Amino acid sequence: MNQTIETILNHVSVRSFTNQALTEEQIRQLVTAAQAASSASFQQAYSIIGVTDQELKQKIAELAGNQPFIAEGGHFFVFCADVNRHKQMAEELDMDITETIEGIDAALVGAIDATLAAQNLVIAAESMGLGVCYIGGVRDGIIKISELLDIPEYVFPVFGLVVGYPAERNDSKPRIPFEGIYHTNRYNSHTKEIIKQYDETTKLYYANRTGRKSNRTWSESAIGSFARLPRSFMKDFLNGRGWAKR
């Protein structure tokens, strides 16, 4: 165990922040840490939009599932998959990469690059004593949010990330046991008993945690989220922006 691993294992999602803004130096440090992440074939197929305008943050908070703390944190980042710059570079080099950037793999590359960068930023932020919360709800309002942020074709928001000074923290959530996640040599489909036991653990956590208590299990929470948020408009949205046509 070392300090880096301790920081990772102590991660919690924070949804209550003070109104203290991040400094420009902190923002630069965090983005620089994000850029140090691995990238597929060094494509760096992502961009990060920092939202500082309060009215704009309020609108995004409403569109992203009515989550007011988005507008209350120290800084709000939107991580985007981005091959728009690659399209421009190809045009400068008189090359046609349409087949590649319109393929499903380019969308995966962009989303993965953005996610790796974001997780680097999260670890850096938490090592500085800051709190974070990923905002997948950005995809709920992806059409309007993309308009508000002037996002062009071949770019799409993958998620948002609130970073700031915590006003309140929940306890760390228990994760699926090691044996339910790690498979040796081949996929293990026989994990029902592990999940049943894990549901009992999470039910106890939700009933006793600081903040909003509830009577639910991880299974109920996870499947409820899938059922509630199909986001069936995503394919049409991506296709309309040039993505995942092939």
C-alpha positions, 0 to 999 in steps of 0.5 A: 500500500502506498499513498497513490493506492490509498487515494484511489481506494478512498474515492467517493462521489461528492455531490455537496460542494462549497462555493470556493472556485478552483484557481487557474493554477489548479485547473492547469495542473489537473488538465496537465495530469489528464493529458499524461494519460495513455491514448490509443496510438497517441491519437489524443482523440478528446477535448476538455471544455471548462465551463465557467459561465454561471448561467451556462452551468445552470442550464447544463445542470438542468439538462443533465438530470436537474442536478444543481450541484453541477453549478455549485462546485469549484469547476465543471469539466466536459470531456468530449470524444474528438476526431474533428481535429484529425479530420482537419489535419487529414485535409491539410495532408490531402488525405481521406480518413472518412471511413475511419472517423465514421466507423464505430471504432473511432467513437470507441477510441474517442470515448476511451481516450476521454475516460482515461484522461478524466480518471487521471484528472480525478486521481490528481484532484483527490490527491489535492484534497478536492472532491469529484463527481462524474456526470453521465447525465450530460448525455441525457441532454446531449443535443441541447448541451452540444448546442450550448457548447458550440460542439462541432461534427466529429465531437461529442460529450462523453460525460461531465466532471464536477471538481471542487471543495467538498462540503460533505462526503459519503462513506466509500461504497463497497465494490463487487468482491474481487472474485465477482470481477476478476476472471482467470483465463476465461469468463466465469458466468457463475457469479449469482451467489457473489452478487446476492451476497454483495446485494446484502452488503450494499443494502446495509450501506444504503440504509446506513450511509451519511446523507440520503438513505434508502432501502435498495440493493446494488442490483435494484439500483443498477438495473433501475438505472438501465431501465430508466435511462435507455438514451435510445436517441444516442445512435441518431445523435452520433450518426448526425454528427458523423460518428458510428456510421459504419 
